[in-house]
Amino acid sequence: MGIELLNESKSTCDEAAIVSVAAFAMGKMGIHPDSDLSITLVDEERIEELHIQWMDLPGPTDVLSFPMDEMKPHSAADGPGIIGDIVLCPEFARKQAKDGLDAELALLTVHGVLHCLGFDHAEKEEETAMFSLQDECLMEWKASL
């Protein structure tokens, strides 16, 4: 997996774990191993700008996902592609973290990967399916460490 991580925030976090959980989620979802994903960590001011620009919603948020090649789960046979970009805000994530910042960033990374692969949680059924898959992925990743 080609995962590029850029930390533009002032936060120190476990960047290797973010890359690891992203790679695990992509593998679990059957994405071609030569596919690419970009992850950027930003401060609250920058994520708020992106939140307004792309979602037309005010205020900062924890994660934004920008799918690129509209890849779907279990599409490895279709060859590699560009999954997309995930933008994480450690400052915002820290405020809502129940189990620490690194655990919250791992959860948000999986959440972002799933969004890039077409999952959503706008409807209750979608939310149940996406969050169940998210939890399963995180548990399996932690067990693999």
N, C-alpha and C positions, 0 to 999 in steps of 0.2 A: 504494500500500500504506500502510495506517495502522499504522506501527510506533512504539510508544512504548517508550523506553528510560529506565529509572530506575537510577541508580548509587547504591546504598545502602552500597557497600563503601568501604574506604579506599584502594582501588587506582585508579591513574590508567591508563587504557587508551584505545585508539582507538575511541571510541564511534561515530563516524561509520562506521568500517569494519564494526562489528558490525551496524549498521542496514543498511548497503549489502549485506553478504553475506546477511543475512536476506531482504531484498527480492529479491535475485538468486535465491536458493533458492526462494522462493515463486513467482516468475515462471517459473523453469525447471520447477517442478512443476505449472504450469498452474492456479494459484490466482487467483481473481478479483482484479483490481487494487484493489478497494475493501475487501478483507478486512483484518481487524485482527489484530495480534500484539503481545503485551506481553513485554518482556525486562527482567528485573531482575537487577542485579549485587549480590551480597550477600557478607558475610564468612563464614568457615568456621563460626562459631558458629550463624549463622542457617540456613545450608544443612544443617547437621547436624540442627537442629530439624525442618526440613522433611523431610529424609531419613527420620528416625525416624517422624514423623507420617504421612507418605503412603506410604512404602515399607516401613516397619517394619524398616529396616536401620540398624545403628549407624554412627556416624562421618560425617564430611563426605564430599562427593562433588563432582564437577566441574560437572555439569549435571543439572537436573531439568526435565521437560517435563510440562505439564498441558494436554492437548487440551480444546477446549471444544465446538465444533459438529460434531465427528467428520467434519471435512472430509477428502476424499480427493484424491489427485493428479488433475489434469486435470478439475477440477470447476468451472472458471470459468463454464461455461454455466449452472450452478445458481445463480449470483449470489454476492454477497459474504457473508462470514460471519466469525465470530470463530474464528481458528485456535487460539488458546490463549495460554498463558503459558510462557515459558522463564525459568528461574532459573539464572544462571551464578555460579560462585565463582572470581574471578580469583586469590585466594590459593592455592587448591587447584590451579587450572590452571597456575599459575606453576611449581609443583613437578614437574609432569609434562611441561612444554613442552620440545620438542626444538628448535623453530625460533623461540622467543621467545613471549612472552605474547600478543601481538596475533594471531599465527598460530594459536595454540592456541585462543583465544577465537573466532576465525573458524570453525575446525573444529567446536568445541562448539556454536556457533550453528546451523550447518547440521545437525549431529546432532540438536539440539533441534527444529528445524523438521521434520525427517523424522519424528521421534517424534510430533510433534503431528499429522502427516498419516497416522498409522497404521503407520509402519514400525517394526520391532523387530529385535532381534538375539539373541533367546533361543535360537533354533535355528541350527545352522551355516549352512543355506541362506539363512535370513533375514539373518544377519550378513554373509554374502558379498554379497548383493544390496544391503543397506543401505550397507555401507561402500564398495562400488564406486560407488554413486550419490553418496555423500558426497564421495568423492575427485574424481569427475567434476565435480560442482558447484563444488568449491573451485578446481579447475584452470581451469574456464571463467570463474569470477568473477575470478580473478587475471589471466587473459588479457584480460579486458574493461577492466581498469583503465588 
